[in-house]
Amino acid sequence: MSSLDGFFSFNFEITNVPLGVYEKTRLKIPRRVLERKDRFYAKICAFCHRYSPGMKCADKASQELDIAFTRSDSVGAIQESIFVAEVPLRSLLKHLALTPLHDTHLYFSNEEQVLSFVAELRGIKLSRLDSVNFYLLDHKVLEQISLLERSSANWEVSQVDPTCMYLEIADHQLELAILEVDISDAYQKSIGSDHSLRSIT
């Protein structure tokens, strides 16, 4: 396991109309030396996109399955899990076998990750992924966010539509597009020769 680059703290003020969430919350999360900044901020944006009370960094057992965040109920049973690519398909399938009834989300931060993931699906029954929601984040905006990096940051996050998230970070206003990916359709289209973003989203 690679060593830590450090811990980062985020203070969020989240307004999420589709989920009915109007909360202030704090997240302290480690980043490893070899973790790319775009993936790290994809994790942070995924947390904001799905946040509701009880969402937190995954525990050690969940991290071994490459889960980034979980949300549990009052007795500690996991109700929701968030993965952020690149995630080994075997980890996702194992997680689904262990917890088939709760919400699972997988976020991609670029087109290449989607294509790489669907390439792994050959020989897999796609129905095994029916309970997973797949999203593609705007990579250019993730890069812009990384330029505003602080070890302790304040974010204002607003969503009135699940396909778009408005961010205010260090007096900068950003609009992050969040495309829902039909992974079955993406797989079928990826079999052809046109491996472009237009063909998979």
C-alpha positions as CSV (number, residue, x, y, z in Angstrom):
1,M,0.0,0.0,0.0
2,S,1.4,3.4,-0.9
3,S,2.1,6.0,1.7
4,L,-0.1,8.9,2.5
5,D,0.2,12.3,0.8
6,G,-1.7,13.7,3.7
7,F,-5.2,14.3,5.1
8,F,-7.6,16.8,3.6
9,S,-10.5,18.4,5.4
10,F,-13.7,19.7,3.7
11,N,-16.5,21.8,5.2
12,F,-19.6,21.4,3.0
13,E,-22.8,23.3,2.8
14,I,-25.0,21.1,0.7
15,T,-28.3,21.8,-0.9
16,N,-29.6,18.8,-2.8
17,V,-33.2,19.3,-3.9
18,P,-33.6,15.8,-5.6
19,L,-32.5,14.1,-2.4
20,G,-34.2,16.6,0.0
21,V,-30.9,17.3,1.7
22,Y,-30.0,20.7,3.2
23,E,-27.0,20.0,5.4
24,K,-23.7,21.3,6.7
25,T,-21.2,18.5,7.1
26,R,-17.5,17.9,7.4
27,L,-15.3,15.3,5.7
28,K,-11.7,14.4,6.6
29,I,-10.2,12.1,4.0
30,P,-6.7,10.8,3.3
31,R,-5.0,10.9,-0.1
32,R,-2.3,8.5,-1.1
33,V,0.9,9.5,-2.8
34,L,0.1,7.6,-6.0
35,E,-3.6,8.7,-6.2
36,R,-4.2,11.1,-9.1
37,K,-5.8,14.4,-8.2
38,D,-8.6,14.0,-10.7
39,R,-9.6,10.7,-9.1
40,F,-9.4,12.2,-5.6
41,Y,-11.7,15.1,-6.5
42,A,-14.0,12.7,-8.3
43,K,-14.4,11.0,-4.9
44,I,-15.2,14.3,-3.2
45,C,-17.7,15.2,-5.9
46,A,-19.3,11.8,-5.7
47,F,-19.6,12.2,-1.9
48,C,-21.4,15.6,-2.5
49,H,-23.6,14.2,-5.2
50,R,-25.0,11.4,-3.1
51,Y,-24.6,12.8,0.4
52,S,-27.3,12.3,3.0
53,P,-26.8,12.0,6.8
54,G,-24.8,8.9,7.7
55,M,-22.5,9.0,4.6
56,K,-18.8,8.6,5.6
57,C,-15.5,7.2,4.4
58,A,-15.6,3.5,4.1
59,D,-14.2,1.4,6.9
60,K,-11.2,-0.9,6.4
61,A,-13.3,-3.9,5.4
62,S,-15.2,-1.9,2.7
63,Q,-12.0,-0.3,1.5
64,E,-10.6,-3.8,0.7
65,L,-13.4,-4.0,-1.8
66,D,-12.4,-0.5,-3.2
67,I,-15.5,1.2,-1.8
68,A,-14.9,4.9,-1.2
69,F,-18.0,5.9,1.0
70,T,-20.8,4.1,2.7
71,R,-24.0,5.2,4.4
72,S,-25.4,3.1,7.2
73,D,-28.7,3.1,9.1
74,S,-29.2,3.6,12.8
75,V,-28.1,0.0,13.6
76,G,-25.0,0.1,11.4
77,A,-26.3,-1.8,8.4
78,I,-24.9,-0.4,5.1
79,Q,-27.6,1.1,3.0
80,E,-25.6,2.8,0.2
81,S,-22.1,2.5,-1.2
82,I,-20.0,4.7,-3.6
83,F,-17.3,3.4,-5.8
84,V,-15.0,5.7,-7.9
85,A,-13.2,4.3,-10.9
86,E,-10.8,2.8,-11.5
87,V,-12.4,-0.2,-9.7
88,P,-11.6,-3.8,-10.4
89,L,-14.7,-5.5,-11.7
90,R,-14.2,-8.4,-9.3
91,S,-14.4,-6.0,-6.3
92,L,-17.7,-4.6,-7.6
93,L,-19.2,-8.0,-8.2
94,K,-18.1,-9.3,-4.8
95,H,-19.7,-6.3,-3.2
96,L,-23.0,-6.9,-5.1
97,A,-23.0,-10.6,-4.0
98,L,-22.5,-9.7,-0.4
99,T,-25.0,-6.8,-0.3
100,P,-27.5,-7.2,-3.2
101,L,-30.3,-5.1,-1.8
102,H,-28.8,-1.6,-1.2
103,D,-27.9,1.3,-3.4
104,T,-24.6,1.2,-5.2
105,H,-23.1,3.9,-7.3
106,L,-20.0,4.0,-9.5
107,Y,-18.5,7.2,-10.8
108,F,-16.1,7.6,-13.7
109,S,-14.0,10.7,-14.2
110,N,-13.2,10.3,-17.9
111,E,-14.3,8.5,-21.0
112,E,-11.3,6.1,-21.0
113,Q,-12.5,4.6,-17.7
114,V,-15.9,3.9,-19.1
115,L,-14.4,2.1,-22.1
116,S,-12.0,0.2,-19.9
117,F,-14.8,-0.9,-17.6
118,V,-17.1,-2.1,-20.4
119,A,-14.2,-4.0,-21.9
120,E,-14.1,-6.1,-18.7
121,L,-17.7,-7.0,-19.1
122,R,-17.2,-9.6,-21.9
123,G,-18.6,-12.9,-20.6
124,I,-20.4,-11.3,-17.7
125,K,-24.1,-11.3,-17.3
126,L,-25.0,-7.6,-17.4
127,S,-28.1,-8.3,-15.3
128,R,-25.6,-8.7,-12.3
129,L,-25.1,-4.9,-12.6
130,D,-28.8,-4.0,-12.6
131,S,-28.7,-2.5,-9.1
132,V,-25.7,-0.2,-9.9
133,N,-26.0,3.5,-11.0
134,F,-23.2,4.6,-13.2
135,Y,-22.1,8.3,-13.7
136,L,-19.6,10.1,-15.7
137,L,-18.2,13.4,-14.3
138,D,-16.8,16.2,-16.4
139,H,-13.1,15.7,-16.3
140,K,-12.2,19.3,-17.3
141,V,-14.1,20.6,-14.2
142,L,-12.3,18.1,-12.0
143,E,-9.0,19.4,-13.2
144,Q,-10.2,23.0,-12.4
145,I,-11.2,21.9,-8.9
146,S,-7.7,20.4,-8.4
147,L,-6.1,23.8,-9.1
148,L,-8.1,25.2,-6.1
149,E,-6.7,22.6,-3.7
150,R,-6.4,23.4,-0.1
151,S,-5.6,21.1,2.8
152,S,-8.7,22.6,4.5
153,A,-11.5,23.8,2.1
154,N,-15.0,25.2,2.3
155,W,-17.4,24.1,-0.5
156,E,-20.9,25.3,-1.2
157,V,-22.7,22.7,-3.2
158,S,-26.1,23.1,-4.9
159,Q,-28.1,20.7,-6.9
160,V,-31.6,21.2,-8.3
161,D,-31.1,18.5,-11.0
162,P,-29.1,15.3,-10.4
163,T,-27.3,15.8,-13.7
164,C,-25.6,19.1,-12.6
165,M,-23.8,20.3,-9.5
166,Y,-23.0,23.9,-8.8
167,L,-19.9,24.5,-6.7
168,E,-18.5,27.5,-5.0
169,I,-14.9,26.9,-3.9
170,A,-12.4,29.6,-2.8
171,D,-14.6,32.3,-4.5
172,H,-14.7,30.4,-7.7
173,Q,-18.0,29.2,-9.2
174,L,-18.0,25.9,-11.1
175,E,-20.6,23.9,-12.8
176,L,-20.0,20.1,-12.9
177,A,-22.0,18.0,-15.4
178,I,-22.9,14.5,-14.1
179,L,-24.0,12.2,-16.9
180,E,-25.8,9.0,-16.1
181,V,-24.3,6.1,-18.1
182,D,-26.4,3.2,-19.3
183,I,-23.7,0.6,-18.9
184,S,-25.6,-2.0,-20.9
185,D,-26.0,0.3,-23.9
186,A,-22.4,1.5,-23.5
187,Y,-21.2,-2.1,-23.6
188,Q,-23.2,-2.8,-26.8
189,K,-21.9,0.3,-28.5
190,S,-18.3,-0.3,-27.4
191,I,-18.3,-3.5,-29.4
192,G,-18.2,-1.4,-32.6
193,S,-15.2,0.5,-33.8
194,D,-16.3,4.0,-32.7
195,H,-15.0,4.3,-29.1
196,S,-16.0,7.9,-28.6
197,L,-17.8,9.5,-25.8
198,R,-20.8,10.1,-28.1
199,S,-21.2,6.4,-28.5
200,I,-21.3,5.5,-24.8
201,T,-23.4,8.2,-23.1
